[in-house]
């Protein structure tokens, strides 16, 4: 089980900028954006839901 980002719109945990998932616990992810691979939602990493997978 690991921490992953979850899309707030569709719940998918697949993102195009998946490298940002590695920065979840780092302060420099504040302005990083991730794009949902499923619905295309683009949002700041800090706004996404962090969940267990
Ligand atoms: Zn989505």
mmCIF file of the protein (N, C-alpha, C, O) and its ligand, coordinates in Angstrom:
data_MODEL
# 
_entry.id   MODEL 
# 
loop_
_entity.id 
_entity.type 
_entity.pdbx_number_of_molecules 
1 polymer     1 
2 non-polymer 1 
# 
_entity_poly.entity_id                      1 
_entity_poly.type                           'polypeptide(L)' 
_entity_poly.nstd_linkage                   no 
_entity_poly.nstd_monomer                   no 
_entity_poly.pdbx_seq_one_letter_code       
;(UNK)(UNK)(UNK)(UNK)(UNK)(UNK)(UNK)(UNK)(UNK)(UNK)(UNK)(UNK)(UNK)(UNK)(UNK)(UNK)
(UNK)(UNK)(UNK)(UNK)(UNK)(UNK)(UNK)(UNK)(UNK)(UNK)(UNK)(UNK)(UNK)(UNK)(UNK)(UNK)
(UNK)(UNK)(UNK)(UNK)(UNK)(UNK)(UNK)(UNK)(UNK)(UNK)(UNK)(UNK)(UNK)(UNK)(UNK)(UNK)
(UNK)(UNK)(UNK)(UNK)(UNK)
;
_entity_poly.pdbx_seq_one_letter_code_can   XXXXXXXXXXXXXXXXXXXXXXXXXXXXXXXXXXXXXXXXXXXXXXXXXXXXX 
_entity_poly.pdbx_strand_id                 A 
# 
loop_
_entity_poly_seq.entity_id 
_entity_poly_seq.num 
_entity_poly_seq.mon_id 
_entity_poly_seq.hetero 
1 1  UNK n 
1 2  UNK n 
1 3  UNK n 
1 4  UNK n 
1 5  UNK n 
1 6  UNK n 
1 7  UNK n 
1 8  UNK n 
1 9  UNK n 
1 10 UNK n 
1 11 UNK n 
1 12 UNK n 
1 13 UNK n 
1 14 UNK n 
1 15 UNK n 
1 16 UNK n 
1 17 UNK n 
1 18 UNK n 
1 19 UNK n 
1 20 UNK n 
1 21 UNK n 
1 22 UNK n 
1 23 UNK n 
1 24 UNK n 
1 25 UNK n 
1 26 UNK n 
1 27 UNK n 
1 28 UNK n 
1 29 UNK n 
1 30 UNK n 
1 31 UNK n 
1 32 UNK n 
1 33 UNK n 
1 34 UNK n 
1 35 UNK n 
1 36 UNK n 
1 37 UNK n 
1 38 UNK n 
1 39 UNK n 
1 40 UNK n 
1 41 UNK n 
1 42 UNK n 
1 43 UNK n 
1 44 UNK n 
1 45 UNK n 
1 46 UNK n 
1 47 UNK n 
1 48 UNK n 
1 49 UNK n 
1 50 UNK n 
1 51 UNK n 
1 52 UNK n 
1 53 UNK n 
# 
loop_
_struct_asym.id 
_struct_asym.entity_id 
A 1 
B 2 
# 
loop_
_chem_comp.id 
_chem_comp.type 
_chem_comp.mon_nstd_flag 
UNK 'L-peptide linking' . 
ZN  non-polymer         . 
# 
_pdbx_entity_nonpoly.entity_id   2 
_pdbx_entity_nonpoly.name        ? 
_pdbx_entity_nonpoly.comp_id     ZN 
# 
_pdbx_nonpoly_scheme.asym_id         B 
_pdbx_nonpoly_scheme.entity_id       2 
_pdbx_nonpoly_scheme.mon_id          ZN 
_pdbx_nonpoly_scheme.ndb_seq_num     1 
_pdbx_nonpoly_scheme.pdb_seq_num     101 
_pdbx_nonpoly_scheme.auth_seq_num    101 
_pdbx_nonpoly_scheme.pdb_mon_id      ZN 
_pdbx_nonpoly_scheme.auth_mon_id     ZN 
_pdbx_nonpoly_scheme.pdb_strand_id   A 
_pdbx_nonpoly_scheme.pdb_ins_code    . 
# 
loop_
_atom_site.group_PDB 
_atom_site.id 
_atom_site.type_symbol 
_atom_site.label_atom_id 
_atom_site.label_alt_id 
_atom_site.label_comp_id 
_atom_site.label_asym_id 
_atom_site.label_entity_id 
_atom_site.label_seq_id 
_atom_site.pdbx_PDB_ins_code 
_atom_site.Cartn_x 
_atom_site.Cartn_y 
_atom_site.Cartn_z 
_atom_site.occupancy 
_atom_site.B_iso_or_equiv 
_atom_site.pdbx_formal_charge 
_atom_site.auth_seq_id 
_atom_site.auth_comp_id 
_atom_site.auth_asym_id 
_atom_site.auth_atom_id 
_atom_site.pdbx_PDB_model_num 
ATOM   1   N  N  . UNK A 1 1  ? 0.849   -1.197 0.000   1.00 0.00 ? 1   UNK A N  1 
ATOM   2   C  CA . UNK A 1 1  ? 0.000   0.000  0.000   1.00 0.00 ? 1   UNK A CA 1 
ATOM   3   C  C  . UNK A 1 1  ? 0.885   1.248  0.000   1.00 0.00 ? 1   UNK A C  1 
ATOM   4   O  O  . UNK A 1 1  ? 1.881   1.327  0.719   1.00 0.00 ? 1   UNK A O  1 
ATOM   5   N  N  . UNK A 1 2  ? 0.495   2.205  -0.817  1.00 0.00 ? 2   UNK A N  1 
ATOM   6   C  CA . UNK A 1 2  ? 1.284   3.436  -0.876  1.00 0.00 ? 2   UNK A CA 1 
ATOM   7   C  C  . UNK A 1 2  ? 0.369   4.634  -1.052  1.00 0.00 ? 2   UNK A C  1 
ATOM   8   O  O  . UNK A 1 2  ? -0.795  4.498  -1.430  1.00 0.00 ? 2   UNK A O  1 
ATOM   9   N  N  . UNK A 1 3  ? 0.910   5.798  -0.772  1.00 0.00 ? 3   UNK A N  1 
ATOM   10  C  CA . UNK A 1 3  ? 0.148   7.023  -0.946  1.00 0.00 ? 3   UNK A CA 1 
ATOM   11  C  C  . UNK A 1 3  ? 0.151   7.435  -2.409  1.00 0.00 ? 3   UNK A C  1 
ATOM   12  O  O  . UNK A 1 3  ? 1.199   7.476  -3.054  1.00 0.00 ? 3   UNK A O  1 
ATOM   13  N  N  . UNK A 1 4  ? -1.027  7.737  -2.922  1.00 0.00 ? 4   UNK A N  1 
ATOM   14  C  CA . UNK A 1 4  ? -1.132  8.196  -4.310  1.00 0.00 ? 4   UNK A CA 1 
ATOM   15  C  C  . UNK A 1 4  ? -2.094  9.374  -4.378  1.00 0.00 ? 4   UNK A C  1 
ATOM   16  O  O  . UNK A 1 4  ? -2.900  9.591  -3.473  1.00 0.00 ? 4   UNK A O  1 
ATOM   17  N  N  . UNK A 1 5  ? -1.993  10.128 -5.467  1.00 0.00 ? 5   UNK A N  1 
ATOM   18  C  CA . UNK A 1 5  ? -2.929  11.219 -5.697  1.00 0.00 ? 5   UNK A CA 1 
ATOM   19  C  C  . UNK A 1 5  ? -4.200  10.679 -6.325  1.00 0.00 ? 5   UNK A C  1 
ATOM   20  O  O  . UNK A 1 5  ? -4.156  9.753  -7.134  1.00 0.00 ? 5   UNK A O  1 
ATOM   21  N  N  . UNK A 1 6  ? -5.320  11.251 -5.957  1.00 0.00 ? 6   UNK A N  1 
ATOM   22  C  CA . UNK A 1 6  ? -6.591  10.823 -6.510  1.00 0.00 ? 6   UNK A CA 1 
ATOM   23  C  C  . UNK A 1 6  ? -7.326  12.021 -7.093  1.00 0.00 ? 6   UNK A C  1 
ATOM   24  O  O  . UNK A 1 6  ? -7.429  13.064 -6.447  1.00 0.00 ? 6   UNK A O  1 
ATOM   25  N  N  . UNK A 1 7  ? -7.837  11.874 -8.309  1.00 0.00 ? 7   UNK A N  1 
ATOM   26  C  CA . UNK A 1 7  ? -8.561  12.954 -8.980  1.00 0.00 ? 7   UNK A CA 1 
ATOM   27  C  C  . UNK A 1 7  ? -9.836  13.295 -8.207  1.00 0.00 ? 7   UNK A C  1 
ATOM   28  O  O  . UNK A 1 7  ? -10.599 12.407 -7.827  1.00 0.00 ? 7   UNK A O  1 
ATOM   29  N  N  . UNK A 1 8  ? -10.056 14.593 -7.981  1.00 0.00 ? 8   UNK A N  1 
ATOM   30  C  CA . UNK A 1 8  ? -11.240 15.003 -7.218  1.00 0.00 ? 8   UNK A CA 1 
ATOM   31  C  C  . UNK A 1 8  ? -12.505 14.908 -8.053  1.00 0.00 ? 8   UNK A C  1 
ATOM   32  O  O  . UNK A 1 8  ? -13.609 14.950 -7.509  1.00 0.00 ? 8   UNK A O  1 
ATOM   33  N  N  . UNK A 1 9  ? -12.362 14.778 -9.386  1.00 0.00 ? 9   UNK A N  1 
ATOM   34  C  CA . UNK A 1 9  ? -13.538 14.720 -10.251 1.00 0.00 ? 9   UNK A CA 1 
ATOM   35  C  C  . UNK A 1 9  ? -13.983 13.277 -10.518 1.00 0.00 ? 9   UNK A C  1 
ATOM   36  O  O  . UNK A 1 9  ? -15.161 12.948 -10.377 1.00 0.00 ? 9   UNK A O  1 
ATOM   37  N  N  . UNK A 1 10 ? -13.023 12.415 -10.906 1.00 0.00 ? 10  UNK A N  1 
ATOM   38  C  CA . UNK A 1 10 ? -13.408 11.063 -11.306 1.00 0.00 ? 10  UNK A CA 1 
ATOM   39  C  C  . UNK A 1 10 ? -12.834 9.981  -10.404 1.00 0.00 ? 10  UNK A C  1 
ATOM   40  O  O  . UNK A 1 10 ? -13.210 8.814  -10.513 1.00 0.00 ? 10  UNK A O  1 
ATOM   41  N  N  . UNK A 1 11 ? -11.922 10.364 -9.512  1.00 0.00 ? 11  UNK A N  1 
ATOM   42  C  CA . UNK A 1 11 ? -11.379 9.380  -8.579  1.00 0.00 ? 11  UNK A CA 1 
ATOM   43  C  C  . UNK A 1 11 ? -10.228 8.557  -9.127  1.00 0.00 ? 11  UNK A C  1 
ATOM   44  O  O  . UNK A 1 11 ? -9.703  7.683  -8.437  1.00 0.00 ? 11  UNK A O  1 
ATOM   45  N  N  . UNK A 1 12 ? -9.835  8.831  -10.361 1.00 0.00 ? 12  UNK A N  1 
ATOM   46  C  CA . UNK A 1 12 ? -8.725  8.088  -10.951 1.00 0.00 ? 12  UNK A CA 1 
ATOM   47  C  C  . UNK A 1 12 ? -7.413  8.416  -10.243 1.00 0.00 ? 12  UNK A C  1 
ATOM   48  O  O  . UNK A 1 12 ? -7.220  9.523  -9.742  1.00 0.00 ? 12  UNK A O  1 
ATOM   49  N  N  . UNK A 1 13 ? -6.524  7.441  -10.213 1.00 0.00 ? 13  UNK A N  1 
ATOM   50  C  CA . UNK A 1 13 ? -5.221  7.676  -9.581  1.00 0.00 ? 13  UNK A CA 1 
ATOM   51  C  C  . UNK A 1 13 ? -4.107  7.701  -10.627 1.00 0.00 ? 13  UNK A C  1 
ATOM   52  O  O  . UNK A 1 13 ? -2.925  7.612  -10.294 1.00 0.00 ? 13  UNK A O  1 
ATOM   53  N  N  . UNK A 1 14 ? -4.502  7.823  -11.892 1.00 0.00 ? 14  UNK A N  1 
ATOM   54  C  CA . UNK A 1 14 ? -3.516  7.897  -12.968 1.00 0.00 ? 14  UNK A CA 1 
ATOM   55  C  C  . UNK A 1 14 ? -3.384  9.337  -13.451 1.00 0.00 ? 14  UNK A C  1 
ATOM   56  O  O  . UNK A 1 14 ? -4.360  9.955  -13.878 1.00 0.00 ? 14  UNK A O  1 
ATOM   57  N  N  . UNK A 1 15 ? -2.179  9.854  -13.377 1.00 0.00 ? 15  UNK A N  1 
ATOM   58  C  CA . UNK A 1 15 ? -1.931  11.219 -13.812 1.00 0.00 ? 15  UNK A CA 1 
ATOM   59  C  C  . UNK A 1 15 ? -0.792  11.271 -14.811 1.00 0.00 ? 15  UNK A C  1 
ATOM   60  O  O  . UNK A 1 15 ? 0.123   10.448 -14.787 1.00 0.00 ? 15  UNK A O  1 
ATOM   61  N  N  . UNK A 1 16 ? -0.870  12.261 -15.691 1.00 0.00 ? 16  UNK A N  1 
ATOM   62  C  CA . UNK A 1 16 ? 0.162   12.395 -16.706 1.00 0.00 ? 16  UNK A CA 1 
ATOM   63  C  C  . UNK A 1 16 ? 1.488   12.864 -16.108 1.00 0.00 ? 16  UNK A C  1 
ATOM   64  O  O  . UNK A 1 16 ? 2.561   12.465 -16.561 1.00 0.00 ? 16  UNK A O  1 
ATOM   65  N  N  . UNK A 1 17 ? 1.402   13.690 -15.114 1.00 0.00 ? 17  UNK A N  1 
ATOM   66  C  CA . UNK A 1 17 ? 2.628   14.150 -14.460 1.00 0.00 ? 17  UNK A CA 1 
ATOM   67  C  C  . UNK A 1 17 ? 2.870   13.328 -13.202 1.00 0.00 ? 17  UNK A C  1 
ATOM   68  O  O  . UNK A 1 17 ? 2.895   13.856 -12.090 1.00 0.00 ? 17  UNK A O  1 
ATOM   69  N  N  . UNK A 1 18 ? 3.044   12.052 -13.397 1.00 0.00 ? 18  UNK A N  1 
ATOM   70  C  CA . UNK A 1 18 ? 3.115   11.141 -12.260 1.00 0.00 ? 18  UNK A CA 1 
ATOM   71  C  C  . UNK A 1 18 ? 4.348   11.355 -11.400 1.00 0.00 ? 18  UNK A C  1 
ATOM   72  O  O  . UNK A 1 18 ? 4.389   10.916 -10.250 1.00 0.00 ? 18  UNK A O  1 
ATOM   73  N  N  . UNK A 1 19 ? 5.349   12.023 -11.946 1.00 0.00 ? 19  UNK A N  1 
ATOM   74  C  CA . UNK A 1 19 ? 6.554   12.249 -11.136 1.00 0.00 ? 19  UNK A CA 1 
ATOM   75  C  C  . UNK A 1 19 ? 6.256   13.118 -9.927  1.00 0.00 ? 19  UNK A C  1 
ATOM   76  O  O  . UNK A 1 19 ? 6.975   13.088 -8.928  1.00 0.00 ? 19  UNK A O  1 
ATOM   77  N  N  . UNK A 1 20 ? 5.176   13.899 -10.035 1.00 0.00 ? 20  UNK A N  1 
ATOM   78  C  CA . UNK A 1 20 ? 4.828   14.772 -8.917  1.00 0.00 ? 20  UNK A CA 1 
ATOM   79  C  C  . UNK A 1 20 ? 4.351   13.970 -7.711  1.00 0.00 ? 20  UNK A C  1 
ATOM   80  O  O  . UNK A 1 20 ? 4.411   14.442 -6.576  1.00 0.00 ? 20  UNK A O  1 
ATOM   81  N  N  . UNK A 1 21 ? 3.880   12.760 -7.967  1.00 0.00 ? 21  UNK A N  1 
ATOM   82  C  CA . UNK A 1 21 ? 3.415   11.926 -6.877  1.00 0.00 ? 21  UNK A CA 1 
ATOM   83  C  C  . UNK A 1 21 ? 4.545   11.611 -5.918  1.00 0.00 ? 21  UNK A C  1 
ATOM   84  O  O  . UNK A 1 21 ? 4.325   11.298 -4.748  1.00 0.00 ? 21  UNK A O  1 
ATOM   85  N  N  . UNK A 1 22 ? 5.764   11.701 -6.439  1.00 0.00 ? 22  UNK A N  1 
ATOM   86  C  CA . UNK A 1 22 ? 6.916   11.418 -5.596  1.00 0.00 ? 22  UNK A CA 1 
ATOM   87  C  C  . UNK A 1 22 ? 7.239   12.580 -4.665  1.00 0.00 ? 22  UNK A C  1 
ATOM   88  O  O  . UNK A 1 22 ? 8.046   12.454 -3.744  1.00 0.00 ? 22  UNK A O  1 
ATOM   89  N  N  . UNK A 1 23 ? 6.599   13.697 -4.920  1.00 0.00 ? 23  UNK A N  1 
ATOM   90  C  CA . UNK A 1 23 ? 6.907   14.898 -4.142  1.00 0.00 ? 23  UNK A CA 1 
ATOM   91  C  C  . UNK A 1 23 ? 5.801   15.239 -3.154  1.00 0.00 ? 23  UNK A C  1 
ATOM   92  O  O  . UNK A 1 23 ? 5.736   16.354 -2.635  1.00 0.00 ? 23  UNK A O  1 
ATOM   93  N  N  . UNK A 1 24 ? 4.948   14.284 -2.908  1.00 0.00 ? 24  UNK A N  1 
ATOM   94  C  CA . UNK A 1 24 ? 3.795   14.524 -2.041  1.00 0.00 ? 24  UNK A CA 1 
ATOM   95  C  C  . UNK A 1 24 ? 4.173   15.129 -0.705  1.00 0.00 ? 24  UNK A C  1 
ATOM   96  O  O  . UNK A 1 24 ? 3.485   16.003 -0.177  1.00 0.00 ? 24  UNK A O  1 
ATOM   97  N  N  . UNK A 1 25 ? 5.269   14.650 -0.179  1.00 0.00 ? 25  UNK A N  1 
ATOM   98  C  CA . UNK A 1 25 ? 5.642   15.077 1.168   1.00 0.00 ? 25  UNK A CA 1 
ATOM   99  C  C  . UNK A 1 25 ? 6.706   16.169 1.157   1.00 0.00 ? 25  UNK A C  1 
ATOM   100 O  O  . UNK A 1 25 ? 7.299   16.498 2.184   1.00 0.00 ? 25  UNK A O  1 
ATOM   101 N  N  . UNK A 1 26 ? 6.930   16.719 -0.031  1.00 0.00 ? 26  UNK A N  1 
ATOM   102 C  CA . UNK A 1 26 ? 7.933   17.770 -0.137  1.00 0.00 ? 26  UNK A CA 1 
ATOM   103 C  C  . UNK A 1 26 ? 7.270   19.121 -0.329  1.00 0.00 ? 26  UNK A C  1 
ATOM   104 O  O  . UNK A 1 26 ? 6.234   19.227 -0.986  1.00 0.00 ? 26  UNK A O  1 
ATOM   105 N  N  . UNK A 1 27 ? 7.862   20.137 0.236   1.00 0.00 ? 27  UNK A N  1 
ATOM   106 C  CA . UNK A 1 27 ? 7.259   21.454 0.191   1.00 0.00 ? 27  UNK A CA 1 
ATOM   107 C  C  . UNK A 1 27 ? 7.285   22.064 -1.206  1.00 0.00 ? 27  UNK A C  1 
ATOM   108 O  O  . UNK A 1 27 ? 6.467   22.928 -1.522  1.00 0.00 ? 27  UNK A O  1 
ATOM   109 N  N  . UNK A 1 28 ? 8.215   21.622 -2.039  1.00 0.00 ? 28  UNK A N  1 
ATOM   110 C  CA . UNK A 1 28 ? 8.340   22.252 -3.354  1.00 0.00 ? 28  UNK A CA 1 
ATOM   111 C  C  . UNK A 1 28 ? 7.291   21.770 -4.344  1.00 0.00 ? 28  UNK A C  1 
ATOM   112 O  O  . UNK A 1 28 ? 7.374   22.102 -5.527  1.00 0.00 ? 28  UNK A O  1 
ATOM   113 N  N  . UNK A 1 29 ? 6.311   21.001 -3.900  1.00 0.00 ? 29  UNK A N  1 
ATOM   114 C  CA . UNK A 1 29 ? 5.238   20.571 -4.795  1.00 0.00 ? 29  UNK A CA 1 
ATOM   115 C  C  . UNK A 1 29 ? 4.090   21.574 -4.771  1.00 0.00 ? 29  UNK A C  1 
ATOM   116 O  O  . UNK A 1 29 ? 3.072   21.359 -5.429  1.00 0.00 ? 29  UNK A O  1 
ATOM   117 N  N  . UNK A 1 30 ? 4.236   22.650 -4.033  1.00 0.00 ? 30  UNK A N  1 
ATOM   118 C  CA . UNK A 1 30 ? 3.161   23.626 -3.858  1.00 0.00 ? 30  UNK A CA 1 
ATOM   119 C  C  . UNK A 1 30 ? 2.555   24.093 -5.181  1.00 0.00 ? 30  UNK A C  1 
ATOM   120 O  O  . UNK A 1 30 ? 1.335   24.199 -5.301  1.00 0.00 ? 30  UNK A O  1 
ATOM   121 N  N  . UNK A 1 31 ? 3.396   24.372 -6.167  1.00 0.00 ? 31  UNK A N  1 
ATOM   122 C  CA . UNK A 1 31 ? 2.905   24.915 -7.425  1.00 0.00 ? 31  UNK A CA 1 
ATOM   123 C  C  . UNK A 1 31 ? 2.906   23.892 -8.551  1.00 0.00 ? 31  UNK A C  1 
ATOM   124 O  O  . UNK A 1 31 ? 2.663   24.233 -9.709  1.00 0.00 ? 31  UNK A O  1 
ATOM   125 N  N  . UNK A 1 32 ? 3.179   22.636 -8.208  1.00 0.00 ? 32  UNK A N  1 
ATOM   126 C  CA . UNK A 1 32 ? 3.200   21.594 -9.238  1.00 0.00 ? 32  UNK A CA 1 
ATOM   127 C  C  . UNK A 1 32 ? 1.784   21.246 -9.660  1.00 0.00 ? 32  UNK A C  1 
ATOM   128 O  O  . UNK A 1 32 ? 0.869   21.194 -8.838  1.00 0.00 ? 32  UNK A O  1 
ATOM   129 N  N  . UNK A 1 33 ? 1.620   21.011 -10.951 1.00 0.00 ? 33  UNK A N  1 
ATOM   130 C  CA . UNK A 1 33 ? 0.311   20.629 -11.462 1.00 0.00 ? 33  UNK A CA 1 
ATOM   131 C  C  . UNK A 1 33 ? 0.343   19.199 -11.980 1.00 0.00 ? 33  UNK A C  1 
ATOM   132 O  O  . UNK A 1 33 ? 1.362   18.723 -12.480 1.00 0.00 ? 33  UNK A O  1 
ATOM   133 N  N  . UNK A 1 34 ? -0.786  18.530 -11.849 1.00 0.00 ? 34  UNK A N  1 
ATOM   134 C  CA . UNK A 1 34 ? -0.923  17.183 -12.392 1.00 0.00 ? 34  UNK A CA 1 
ATOM   135 C  C  . UNK A 1 34 ? -2.167  17.141 -13.259 1.00 0.00 ? 34  UNK A C  1 
ATOM   136 O  O  . UNK A 1 34 ? -3.162  17.801 -12.960 1.00 0.00 ? 34  UNK A O  1 
ATOM   137 N  N  . UNK A 1 35 ? -2.111  16.368 -14.333 1.00 0.00 ? 35  UNK A N  1 
ATOM   138 C  CA . UNK A 1 35 ? -3.254  16.242 -15.239 1.00 0.00 ? 35  UNK A CA 1 
ATOM   139 C  C  . UNK A 1 35 ? -3.794  14.824 -15.169 1.00 0.00 ? 35  UNK A C  1 
ATOM   140 O  O  . UNK A 1 35 ? -3.062  13.857 -15.381 1.00 0.00 ? 35  UNK A O  1 
ATOM   141 N  N  . UNK A 1 36 ? -5.075  14.710 -14.872 1.00 0.00 ? 36  UNK A N  1 
ATOM   142 C  CA . UNK A 1 36 ? -5.699  13.397 -14.784 1.00 0.00 ? 36  UNK A CA 1 
ATOM   143 C  C  . UNK A 1 36 ? -5.666  12.705 -16.137 1.00 0.00 ? 36  UNK A C  1 
ATOM   144 O  O  . UNK A 1 36 ? -6.038  13.290 -17.154 1.00 0.00 ? 36  UNK A O  1 
ATOM   145 N  N  . UNK A 1 37 ? -5.222  11.462 -16.140 1.00 0.00 ? 37  UNK A N  1 
ATOM   146 C  CA . UNK A 1 37 ? -5.103  10.724 -17.389 1.00 0.00 ? 37  UNK A CA 1 
ATOM   147 C  C  . UNK A 1 37 ? -6.459  10.255 -17.898 1.00 0.00 ? 37  UNK A C  1 
ATOM   148 O  O  . UNK A 1 37 ? -6.585  9.884  -19.066 1.00 0.00 ? 37  UNK A O  1 
ATOM   149 N  N  . UNK A 1 38 ? -7.465  10.266 -17.049 1.00 0.00 ? 38  UNK A N  1 
ATOM   150 C  CA . UNK A 1 38 ? -8.774  9.732  -17.392 1.00 0.00 ? 38  UNK A CA 1 
ATOM   151 C  C  . UNK A 1 38 ? -9.750  10.816 -17.857 1.00 0.00 ? 38  UNK A C  1 
ATOM   152 O  O  . UNK A 1 38 ? -10.365 10.690 -18.916 1.00 0.00 ? 38  UNK A O  1 
ATOM   153 N  N  . UNK A 1 39 ? -9.887  11.871 -17.070 1.00 0.00 ? 39  UNK A N  1 
ATOM   154 C  CA . UNK A 1 39 ? -10.870 12.903 -17.415 1.00 0.00 ? 39  UNK A CA 1 
ATOM   155 C  C  . UNK A 1 39 ? -10.223 14.216 -17.849 1.00 0.00 ? 39  UNK A C  1 
ATOM   156 O  O  . UNK A 1 39 ? -10.912 15.134 -18.295 1.00 0.00 ? 39  UNK A O  1 
ATOM   157 N  N  . UNK A 1 40 ? -8.898  14.303 -17.717 1.00 0.00 ? 40  UNK A N  1 
ATOM   158 C  CA . UNK A 1 40 ? -8.208  15.482 -18.200 1.00 0.00 ? 40  UNK A CA 1 
ATOM   159 C  C  . UNK A 1 40 ? -8.206  16.656 -17.248 1.00 0.00 ? 40  UNK A C  1 
ATOM   160 O  O  . UNK A 1 40 ? -7.742  17.741 -17.600 1.00 0.00 ? 40  UNK A O  1 
ATOM   161 N  N  . UNK A 1 41 ? -8.711  16.458 -16.067 1.00 0.00 ? 41  UNK A N  1 
ATOM   162 C  CA . UNK A 1 41 ? -8.723  17.534 -15.078 1.00 0.00 ? 41  UNK A CA 1 
ATOM   163 C  C  . UNK A 1 41 ? -7.295  17.932 -14.731 1.00 0.00 ? 41  UNK A C  1 
ATOM   164 O  O  . UNK A 1 41 ? -6.457  17.091 -14.408 1.00 0.00 ? 41  UNK A O  1 
ATOM   165 N  N  . UNK A 1 42 ? -7.037  19.246 -14.806 1.00 0.00 ? 42  UNK A N  1 
ATOM   166 C  CA . UNK A 1 42 ? -5.720  19.744 -14.437 1.00 0.00 ? 42  UNK A CA 1 
ATOM   167 C  C  . UNK A 1 42 ? -5.859  20.522 -13.143 1.00 0.00 ? 42  UNK A C  1 
ATOM   168 O  O  . UNK A 1 42 ? -6.665  21.448 -13.054 1.00 0.00 ? 42  UNK A O  1 
ATOM   169 N  N  . UNK A 1 43 ? -5.090  20.155 -12.156 1.00 0.00 ? 43  UNK A N  1 
ATOM   170 C  CA . UNK A 1 43 ? -5.207  20.823 -10.872 1.00 0.00 ? 43  UNK A CA 1 
ATOM   171 C  C  . UNK A 1 43 ? -3.877  20.802 -10.157 1.00 0.00 ? 43  UNK A C  1 
ATOM   172 O  O  . UNK A 1 43 ? -2.989  20.015 -10.486 1.00 0.00 ? 43  UNK A O  1 
ATOM   173 N  N  . UNK A 1 44 ? -3.750  21.677 -9.174  1.00 0.00 ? 44  UNK A N  1 
ATOM   174 C  CA . UNK A 1 44 ? -2.530  21.680 -8.386  1.00 0.00 ? 44  UNK A CA 1 
ATOM   175 C  C  . UNK A 1 44 ? -2.456  20.415 -7.540  1.00 0.00 ? 44  UNK A C  1 
ATOM   176 O  O  . UNK A 1 44 ? -3.462  19.925 -7.028  1.00 0.00 ? 44  UNK A O  1 
ATOM   177 N  N  . UNK A 1 45 ? -1.256  19.911 -7.411  1.00 0.00 ? 45  UNK A N  1 
ATOM   178 C  CA . UNK A 1 45 ? -1.049  18.699 -6.629  1.00 0.00 ? 45  UNK A CA 1 
ATOM   179 C  C  . UNK A 1 45 ? -1.577  18.882 -5.213  1.00 0.00 ? 45  UNK A C  1 
ATOM   180 O  O  . UNK A 1 45 ? -2.125  17.954 -4.618  1.00 0.00 ? 45  UNK A O  1 
ATOM   181 N  N  . UNK A 1 46 ? -1.405  20.091 -4.680  1.00 0.00 ? 46  UNK A N  1 
ATOM   182 C  CA . UNK A 1 46 ? -1.831  20.343 -3.298  1.00 0.00 ? 46  UNK A CA 1 
ATOM   183 C  C  . UNK A 1 46 ? -3.347  20.311 -3.151  1.00 0.00 ? 46  UNK A C  1 
ATOM   184 O  O  . UNK A 1 46 ? -3.855  20.184 -2.037  1.00 0.00 ? 46  UNK A O  1 
ATOM   185 N  N  . UNK A 1 47 ? -4.081  20.424 -4.269  1.00 0.00 ? 47  UNK A N  1 
ATOM   186 C  CA . UNK A 1 47 ? -5.548  20.407 -4.223  1.00 0.00 ? 47  UNK A CA 1 
ATOM   187 C  C  . UNK A 1 47 ? -6.106  18.998 -4.375  1.00 0.00 ? 47  UNK A C  1 
ATOM   188 O  O  . UNK A 1 47 ? -7.273  18.751 -4.073  1.00 0.00 ? 47  UNK A O  1 
ATOM   189 N  N  . UNK A 1 48 ? -5.272  18.077 -4.844  1.00 0.00 ? 48  UNK A N  1 
ATOM   190 C  CA . UNK A 1 48 ? -5.741  16.729 -5.091  1.00 0.00 ? 48  UNK A CA 1 
ATOM   191 C  C  . UNK A 1 48 ? -5.834  15.947 -3.791  1.00 0.00 ? 48  UNK A C  1 
ATOM   192 O  O  . UNK A 1 48 ? -5.181  16.269 -2.799  1.00 0.00 ? 48  UNK A O  1 
ATOM   193 N  N  . UNK A 1 49 ? -6.656  14.922 -3.824  1.00 0.00 ? 49  UNK A N  1 
ATOM   194 C  CA . UNK A 1 49 ? -6.836  14.079 -2.654  1.00 0.00 ? 49  UNK A CA 1 
ATOM   195 C  C  . UNK A 1 49 ? -5.726  13.033 -2.595  1.00 0.00 ? 49  UNK A C  1 
ATOM   196 O  O  . UNK A 1 49 ? -5.435  12.368 -3.590  1.00 0.00 ? 49  UNK A O  1 
ATOM   197 N  N  . UNK A 1 50 ? -5.124  12.896 -1.446  1.00 0.00 ? 50  UNK A N  1 
ATOM   198 C  CA . UNK A 1 50 ? -4.112  11.873 -1.251  1.00 0.00 ? 50  UNK A CA 1 
ATOM   199 C  C  . UNK A 1 50 ? -4.768  10.665 -0.604  1.00 0.00 ? 50  UNK A C  1 
ATOM   200 O  O  . UNK A 1 50 ? -5.405  10.778 0.443   1.00 0.00 ? 50  UNK A O  1 
ATOM   201 N  N  . UNK A 1 51 ? -4.609  9.517  -1.229  1.00 0.00 ? 51  UNK A N  1 
ATOM   202 C  CA . UNK A 1 51 ? -5.275  8.332  -0.727  1.00 0.00 ? 51  UNK A CA 1 
ATOM   203 C  C  . UNK A 1 51 ? -4.331  7.137  -0.740  1.00 0.00 ? 51  UNK A C  1 
ATOM   204 O  O  . UNK A 1 51 ? -3.218  7.225  -1.259  1.00 0.00 ? 51  UNK A O  1 
ATOM   205 N  N  . UNK A 1 52 ? -4.765  6.046  -0.182  1.00 0.00 ? 52  UNK A N  1 
ATOM   206 C  CA . UNK A 1 52 ? -3.973  4.826  -0.200  1.00 0.00 ? 52  UNK A CA 1 
ATOM   207 C  C  . UNK A 1 52 ? -4.355  3.971  -1.394  1.00 0.00 ? 52  UNK A C  1 
ATOM   208 O  O  . UNK A 1 52 ? -5.523  3.912  -1.777  1.00 0.00 ? 52  UNK A O  1 
ATOM   209 N  N  . UNK A 1 53 ? -3.370  3.313  -1.977  1.00 0.00 ? 53  UNK A N  1 
ATOM   210 C  CA . UNK A 1 53 ? -3.659  2.438  -3.099  1.00 0.00 ? 53  UNK A CA 1 
ATOM   211 C  C  . UNK A 1 53 ? -3.044  1.076  -2.825  1.00 0.00 ? 53  UNK A C  1 
ATOM   212 O  O  . UNK A 1 53 ? -3.164  0.167  -3.647  1.00 0.00 ? 53  UNK A O  1 
HETATM 213 ZN ZN . ZN  B 2 .  ? -10.067 12.636 -13.308 1.00 0.00 ? 101 ZN  A ZN 1 
# 
